[in-house]
Amino acid sequence: MSKIETLLAPWLTEAFPHLGWLPKVLSICSGILLLIVLYFVARHLVLPSFEKLAVYISPQRLGQLKPLLSKLNRRLAGFICCVAFLSSFHYFYLPGEEAELFYRTVGQILAVIYSGFIFSSLIGISGAAYNQLSFAKDVPILGIIQVVKLITFIVTSILVISVLLDKSPAYILSGFGALAAMLLLVFKDTILGFVASIQIAANRLVADGDWIQIDQYGADGEIEELGLNTVKVRNWDKTITTVPTYALISQSFKNWRGMQESGGRRIKRAINLDLNSIRIIDNEFIEGLKQHSVICDVLEQEQLQEALSKSNVRLFRVYAEEYLRQHKALNHSLTLMVRELAPSAEGLPIEIYCFSADKRWIPYEHLQADIIDHLLATLPLFALRPYQYMSGQFTR
């Protein structure tokens, strides 16, 4: 008989002589009720006080971690009940060597499992607190957090097996030597991802929110999640591409963070001119240009006179470069020029090279289109024609 059953038996046997099983049932029920009350007190009265104290000390940081702290409290309450069960089961439950062995084994297994959950919660809270730091975006540690949780799961499993077999954990680990090759094969991606996560964090190769481009995997967008095994990239067409984490180390990729952190976004476009439209400038040509306010608003009279006896292509380059210098939407502290490229069968390329002050995609594309549209529209004023392939449509 258990100790509680021994205390209850004289009273209950005298009051209910025909219910010999009643002391035993009440002893077991009182033990279960005690664990329920202990869990309720720890979960709803004691541990929430520490949670409120932590949030009061740091409301901005720990206040955002209340769901994680609440999960930790539940697991701590369960662990406290496991410890209470291990220390008191012989007072309430059926006695006997086999019964005590069963109770002790179950209690130890639950205590080990709850210990693993508690440590996992602490790691999760630490990772969430780290993500609130200013430099966390540049040095993500999600992969390292996942590895630590994986190791915690493995250690917890080994301890549970050792409790079930009543063997030392060292005995269990010694048996893993023969399975090392298979484990390496199974966890190959995890091991590669872990090494890659360390190198990514140490070298700050990528961060959450970076715009990366990996042509081998069809990824072109912002990093949504940098995990242990995979990196989620939300492409600009709103699809999601998953890339192995170790691919960021083993293969080349383009990170547009440098452009986003710089003072502008590059515009590099070329206009191909028909070679047959190139000519030398004379006085009549200059006088004709002076009639157009679009040209006079950009070029000064001296610049027009200096172009005399030179090519209309050179004057167009001077005009285009001066137009870019006066454009308010460009960053004039970065490289700005209009240059000629090597002539080819497709004409003479005139390349526009400058930087947009606004790095956002849509304003950048609009600005680029406006500049090219304006320069194409002013080509006839310089007696120049753009080169294009024959379209099959002929004007009569």
Secondary structure, DSSP 8 states (H G I E B T S, - for coil): --HHHHHHHHHHHHH-TT-TTHHHHHHHHHHHHHHHHHHHHIIIIIHHHHHHHHHHH-TTTGGGGHHHHHHHHHHHHHHHHHHHHHHHHHHHS--SHHHHHHHHHHHHHHHHHHHHHHHHHHHHHHHHHHHTSTTTTTS--HHHHHHHHHHHHHHHHHHHHHHHHT--HHHHHHHGGGGHHHHHHHTHHHHHHHHHHHHHHHHT---TT-EEEEGGGTEEEEEEEE-SSEEEEEETTS-EEEEETTHHHHS--EETHHHHHSS-EEEEEEEEE-GGG--B--HHHHHHHHT-HHHHTTS-HHHHHHTTTSBHHHHHHHHHHHHHHT-TTB-TTS--EEEE---BTTBEEEEEEEEES--SHHHHHHHHHHHHHHHHHHGGGGT--B-----S----
